[in-house]
Amino acid sequence: MFRIPSFDKYKFYVATTVTGEPYKVVAVSSYAGRPVRGVAKCASDDKFDLETGKKLAAARCNQKIAAKRYRRAVARLNEANDSMTKAQKHLANMKDYWSDAYDSVIQAQQELDSVLSVM
């Protein structure tokens, strides 16, 4: 479900032509400490409407933030999967190490028992 985020998350700027007519709204927010912009530009044959421009600019800015957040989430998920794979491999190696050490203890005890039984 799409919903336009609250306007208080954005700073809005209105650009004007050389004659002073408004034609563009820029919404600025931030993600991860960096500015993100969304732009709504009025076509030459359209009538400028500030509220519509704000909604469109905010929606475009929000879409950019959502895409950045998604890419970051994918990267973090891949990092977690890599860590999990490395941890599982390490666990398997440690189980093998434990098994070898246990077998060595049993074998050493049997050799000791064998030497002592001959005495």
C-alpha positions as CSV (number, residue, x, y, z in Angstrom):
1,M,0.0,0.0,0.0
2,F,1.5,3.3,-1.1
3,R,1.3,6.3,1.2
4,I,3.0,9.6,0.9
5,P,5.2,10.2,3.9
6,S,4.6,13.2,6.2
7,F,5.8,16.5,4.7
8,D,7.7,17.3,7.9
9,K,10.4,14.8,6.8
10,Y,11.3,17.1,3.9
11,K,12.6,20.5,3.1
12,F,11.0,21.9,0.0
13,Y,12.5,24.4,-2.5
14,V,10.7,26.0,-5.4
15,A,12.6,27.0,-8.5
16,T,11.4,29.8,-10.7
17,T,12.0,30.9,-14.2
18,V,13.7,34.2,-15.0
19,T,10.3,35.8,-15.1
20,G,9.6,34.6,-11.6
21,E,7.1,31.9,-12.4
22,P,7.5,28.7,-10.3
23,Y,8.1,25.6,-12.3
24,K,9.8,23.0,-10.1
25,V,9.6,21.7,-6.5
26,V,12.5,19.9,-4.9
27,A,12.0,17.8,-1.8
28,V,15.1,17.1,0.2
29,S,15.5,14.6,3.0
30,S,18.4,12.4,4.2
31,Y,19.4,8.8,4.4
32,A,22.4,7.5,6.2
33,G,23.5,11.1,6.8
34,R,23.4,12.0,3.1
35,P,21.0,14.3,1.3
36,V,18.5,12.7,-1.0
37,R,16.4,14.8,-3.5
38,G,13.2,14.3,-5.3
39,V,12.1,16.6,-8.1
40,A,8.8,17.5,-9.6
41,K,9.0,19.7,-12.7
42,C,6.0,21.3,-14.2
43,A,5.6,20.7,-17.9
44,S,5.4,23.9,-20.0
45,D,1.8,23.2,-20.9
46,D,0.7,22.5,-17.3
47,K,-0.4,24.9,-14.6
48,F,1.9,24.9,-11.6
49,D,0.4,23.6,-8.4
50,L,2.5,23.7,-5.3
51,E,0.7,21.0,-3.3
52,T,0.8,18.6,-6.3
53,G,4.5,19.4,-6.8
54,K,5.2,18.7,-3.1
55,K,3.4,15.4,-3.2
56,L,5.2,14.3,-6.3
57,A,8.7,15.5,-5.2
58,A,8.2,13.9,-1.8
59,A,7.1,10.6,-3.3
60,R,10.1,10.6,-5.7
61,C,12.4,11.4,-2.8
62,N,10.8,8.6,-0.7
63,Q,11.2,6.2,-3.6
64,K,15.0,7.0,-3.8
65,I,15.3,6.5,0.0
66,A,13.4,3.2,-0.1
67,A,15.7,1.9,-3.0
68,K,18.8,2.9,-1.1
69,R,17.5,1.2,2.1
70,Y,16.7,-1.9,0.1
71,R,20.2,-2.1,-1.5
72,R,21.7,-1.6,2.0
73,A,19.4,-4.4,3.4
74,V,20.5,-6.7,0.6
75,A,24.1,-6.0,1.3
76,R,23.7,-6.6,5.1
77,L,21.8,-9.8,4.4
78,N,24.5,-11.1,2.1
79,E,27.1,-10.2,4.8
80,A,25.1,-12.1,7.4
81,N,24.8,-15.1,5.1
82,D,28.5,-15.1,4.5
83,S,29.2,-14.9,8.2
84,M,26.8,-17.8,8.8
85,T,28.4,-19.9,6.1
86,K,31.9,-19.3,7.6
87,A,30.6,-20.0,11.1
88,Q,29.0,-23.3,10.0
89,K,32.2,-24.3,8.3
90,H,34.2,-23.4,11.4
91,L,31.8,-25.5,13.5
92,A,32.2,-28.5,11.3
93,N,36.0,-28.1,11.4
94,M,35.8,-27.9,15.2
95,K,33.6,-31.0,15.4
96,D,36.2,-32.9,13.3
97,Y,39.0,-31.6,15.5
98,W,37.1,-32.6,18.7
99,S,36.4,-36.1,17.2
100,D,40.1,-36.6,16.3
101,A,41.2,-35.4,19.8
102,Y,38.7,-37.8,21.5
103,D,39.9,-40.7,19.4
104,S,43.5,-39.8,20.3
105,V,42.6,-39.8,24.0
106,I,41.0,-43.3,23.7
107,Q,44.0,-44.6,21.7
108,A,46.5,-43.2,24.2
109,Q,44.6,-44.7,27.1
110,Q,44.5,-48.1,25.3
111,E,48.2,-48.0,24.6
112,L,48.9,-47.1,28.3
113,D,46.7,-49.9,29.5
114,S,48.5,-52.3,27.1
115,V,51.9,-51.3,28.4
116,L,50.8,-51.6,32.1
117,S,49.2,-55.0,31.5
118,V,52.5,-56.5,30.4
119,M,54.3,-55.3,33.5
